[in-house]
Amino acid sequence: MEPTTSDVPEFLTTIPDARRRADAESLVALMTEVTSHPAVLWGTSIIGFGSRHYRYETGTEGVTVAVGFSPRKAQTVLYLTGSLDDYADLLTTLGKHSTGKSCLYLKRVDEADPTALRAIIARSYRAAGTDGGE
């Protein structure tokens, strides 16, 4: 996955579900404010803010978003730096969500606790490095 030069606002207009589109627009605003980075479309559907280098124990390495999200059909997926164990204290107050290895799934971003959501985004960005890994 690599950053593209695609227009993020144009991408947002292609989200057919109005609620999912509104969730995406609010996350773009929040993540831009928290990270001070512009929204960049990575691949075909991930909106990222800042970047970070990663290296797995297997030797595989690359660059990915410091923090980002994808407005999927059924839910919004947030991509965070580190393990979700690093966010356990904040997840207890976030509201309805589910988790993957380092992904947070929200069916309704507008129903998430805004203070917890902001703190999760800020923590992920800081975990990527003070400059977002760039």
C-alpha positions in Angstrom: 0.0 0.0 0.0 1.4 3.4 -1.0 0.2 7.0 -0.8 -1.5 8.3 -4.0 -2.1 11.7 -5.4 -5.9 11.0 -5.5 -8.2 13.8 -4.2 -9.5 12.8 -0.8 -12.6 15.1 -0.9 -13.5 13.6 -4.3 -13.0 10.1 -2.8 -15.4 11.0 0.0 -18.2 11.9 -2.5 -18.0 8.3 -3.8 -19.2 6.9 -0.5 -22.8 5.9 -1.2 -24.1 5.8 2.3 -24.8 9.3 3.7 -24.1 8.3 7.3 -20.8 6.5 6.4 -19.8 9.6 4.3 -20.6 11.9 7.3 -18.5 9.7 9.6 -15.6 9.8 7.1 -15.8 13.6 6.8 -15.8 14.0 10.6 -12.8 11.7 10.9 -10.9 13.6 8.2 -11.5 16.8 10.2 -10.6 15.2 13.6 -7.4 13.4 12.3 -6.2 16.5 10.5 -6.6 18.6 13.6 -4.9 16.0 15.9 -2.0 15.2 13.6 -1.6 18.5 11.7 -1.2 16.3 8.6 -3.4 16.6 5.5 -5.5 13.6 4.5 -3.8 11.4 1.9 -5.4 8.5 0.1 -3.3 5.3 0.4 -4.2 2.6 -2.1 -7.8 2.8 -3.1 -9.6 3.2 0.2 -7.5 4.1 3.2 -7.2 7.7 4.3 -4.0 8.3 6.2 -2.4 11.0 8.2 1.4 11.0 8.5 3.4 7.8 7.9 5.7 5.5 9.8 8.2 2.8 9.0 7.6 -0.7 10.2 9.7 -3.8 10.4 8.3 -7.3 11.4 10.4 -10.0 13.1 10.3 -11.8 9.7 12.3 -9.0 8.2 9.4 -7.6 6.2 9.4 -3.8 6.3 7.7 -0.9 4.7 5.9 2.4 5.2 2.3 2.7 6.3 0.0 5.4 7.8 0.7 6.7 11.3 -3.0 6.8 11.8 -5.8 6.4 9.3 -9.1 4.9 8.4 -11.2 3.2 5.7 -14.9 3.9 5.3 -16.0 0.4 4.5 -19.6 -0.6 3.6 -20.5 -2.2 6.9 -18.3 -0.1 9.3 -15.4 2.3 9.5 -12.0 0.7 10.1 -9.4 2.7 12.1 -5.7 1.8 11.5 -3.7 2.4 14.6 0.0 2.1 15.5 0.8 -0.6 18.0 -1.3 -3.3 19.6 -4.8 -2.6 20.7 -3.7 -3.5 24.2 -2.0 -0.1 24.1 -5.5 1.5 24.0 -7.3 -0.7 26.4 -7.9 2.1 28.9 -9.5 4.3 26.2 -11.5 1.5 24.6 -13.5 1.0 27.8 -15.1 4.4 27.4 -15.2 4.6 23.5 -18.6 2.9 23.2 -19.7 0.2 20.7 -16.7 -1.2 18.8 -14.9 -4.3 17.8 -11.2 -4.9 17.3 -8.7 -6.8 15.2 -4.9 -7.0 15.6 -4.3 -3.3 15.3 -7.6 -2.2 13.8 -10.6 -0.7 15.5 -14.0 -1.2 13.9 -16.8 1.3 14.4 -20.3 0.9 13.0 -21.2 4.4 14.0 -18.4 6.9 14.4 -20.9 9.5 15.5 -21.8 7.4 18.5 -18.3 6.9 19.7 -17.2 9.0 22.8 -15.5 12.0 21.2 -12.9 12.4 24.0 -11.9 8.7 23.9 -11.8 8.8 20.0 -9.6 11.9 20.0 -7.2 10.4 22.6 -7.0 7.1 20.6 -6.0 9.0 17.5 -3.5 11.1 19.4 -1.9 8.1 21.1 -1.6 6.3 17.8 0.0 9.3 16.1 2.5 9.7 19.0 3.3 6.0 19.0 4.3 6.4 15.3 6.9 9.0 16.3 6.8 12.7 17.1 6.9 13.6 13.4 4.5 10.9 12.4 7.3 8.7 11.2 8.1 10.9 8.2 
